[in-house]
Amino acid sequence: GIYHESIVINKTLTIIGLPGSGEPIFGGGVTAFAVFLPGSSGSSLSGIVITNYQQGIIISGANNIKIYDNSMSSMNYTGVALEGSGATNNRIYRNTIYSNNIAINLTQSSTSTIIYENTLSQNNIGIALANSNDNLIYHNNFANNISQVTISNSAGNIWDNGYPSGGNYWSDYTGKDNNKDGIGDTPYVIDANNIDRY
């Protein structure tokens, strides 16, 4: 179905778009967000399409949430936002997030989230980190974002999964792969404290 409303989830809940039934589409709502998860720890959201909202999915002060296999585009602000000190140990993976202002935004002390195997393309910003520490970010495709990453007051974030697992794909990477193992031998430097080594 196609929905133009917003959903607020304030308890543990699983929403999955089932294969063959048509993905649920949240399109062009008049409100600020498509899905808001305040304090809904342990919830899962998968298999939906979100487009043309101010923000797609907002996780606020909740932990152990899984956001996976979704598509988010044309958001005026953020595809996925995590905020608040309680927003910890969440998983964001296998999503396609494109043509937004910010694809994934971690702010207000969001920590210990794992972000992997997402395609973040043609956004103004791929991932934005503000006051958010100790997150693990690897195996994502950062493709042709105006700014691949922006960082403010955030430390201890890890941008690869070690060797030989590797880091992220960066469309503006100019390093070398001298031993031809498919992993760049020159680190991708985001800033002095944030480096994708592989």
N, C-alpha and C positions, 0 to 999 in steps of 0.2 A: 504494500500500500504506500501511498504518498501522504505525508503528514506535514502540516504547517504550524503545529503547536510546539511547545517546549515540554520536556519531561523532567521532573525533579524526583530523584531517587534518594530517599533518606533512610533506607534499610538495605540489607544485603539482598541483591537481586541479580539474576542472570538474564541478559537479553541477547538472543542469537538469531540472526537471519538465517533460516534453514535453506540449504541448497535446493534448487528446483522450485521453491515457492516464491521466488522473486525477492530481491533484497528490499527491506524497508528503506524508504527514502524520506529523509527529513529535508524539505526544500523550501527556502524562501520564507522562513517564519518572520513574523513582525516583532518578535521578542528578541532579547539580547543573546540567547543561547539555544542550542538544540537539546542538549542533555546536561543536567547539573547533578553532580553527585556529592552532596554535603554530608560527611560523616557516614557514608554508605560502605564501610570497609568490607572487603571480601567480595564485592560485586564484579561481574564480568560483562563486557559489551563487545559484541562481535558481529560482523557480517552486515553492517548497515552503511548507507551512503548519506552524507550530510553535506549540504551545499547552501550558500547564500544566507548565512546567519552572521551576526556579529562575532560569535564564538561557537565552535562546534561542541566539544566536550570539556566540561570543567570539573576537575576533581579538587575538592576543597576540604582539607583537614581529614582525609580518609586514607587508609592504608590497605595494602594487599589487593588492589584493584587491577584487573587485567583488561587492557584495551587492545584488541587485535583484529586483524583482517577487515578493517574498515576503510572507507574512502572519504576524504574530507577535502573540499575545494571551495574557493571563492568566499572565504570568510574575511570579513572586514578587519578582524583582529587576529584570532588564534584558532588553529585547528584543534589542538589539545592543550589545555592549561592545567597545571598542577600548582596549587597554592596552599600555604599554611604549614606550620610546623608538624601537623599531624599527617601531612601528605608524604608518607614514607613507604618504602618497600613495594612500590607499584611497578607494573610491567606494561610497557608500551611496545608492541611488536607487530611486524608484518602489515603495517598500515601504509596506504598510499595517500600522501598529504601534499597537495599541490595548489598553486595559484592563490595562496593566502597572504595576509600580511606577515604572520609568524606561523610556522608549521607546528612547532612544539615549544611551549613556554613554561619554564620552571621558575617559580618566584616565591618569595616570602618563606624561605627556609624549607623548601621541598628537598628531601634527602633520600639517599639509598634507593633511587629508582633505577631500573634497568631499561634502557631504550635500545632495541636491536631489530635489525632486518626490516627497517622502514625505508620507504622511498620518499624523500623530501625534495621536491623539485619545483622550480619556478616560483618560489615564495620570495617575499622581500627579505625574510630571515628564516633560515632553516631551523636552528634551535637557539633560543634565548635563555640564558641562565642569569638569574639575579638573586643574590643571597641564598644560593642553593648549592650544597656541598655533597661530596662523596657519592655521586651518581656514576653509573657505568654505561657507556655509550659506545656501541660497536656494531659492525656489520650493517651499517646504514648506508644508503646511497644519497649523498648530498649532491644534487644535480642542478646546476645553473640557478642557484639562489643568488639574489643580489648580494646578501651577506650570508655566508654559510653558517656562521655562528656569531653571536654577540654574548659577552660575558661581563658581569658587574658583581664585584664582591663575592665571588664564588671560588672555592678552593677544593682540592682533593678529588676533583672529577677525573675519571679515567676514560680515555678515548680509544682504547683497543683492548682486545681480549688476550694479549700476549702472542708470542710466536709458538707454533705456526698458525694459530687461529686467525690472527690479524685484526685490523682495525676497521676503518670505514672507507668507502669510496668517495673521493672528492673530485668533482669535475674540473677544478682549477689546480689540481696537483701537478707539479712540474718536476717531481723527483725522478729517480732512476730505479730500475729493477735489474741490477747488474747480474744476479744469479738466475733470473728468469723463473722464479718460483711463484709469480703472480702477486707478490707482496712487495711494496715499495721499500727500498733500502734507505731512502732519505725520509726522515720523519716529516709529517705535516704539522707545521707549527701554527697553532691558533693564537696563543700568546705565550709569554715566558713560563706560565704555570699550567698550560693546557696544551699537550702535545699528543698527537696520534703517532705512535712510534712505528706502526706497521700499516 
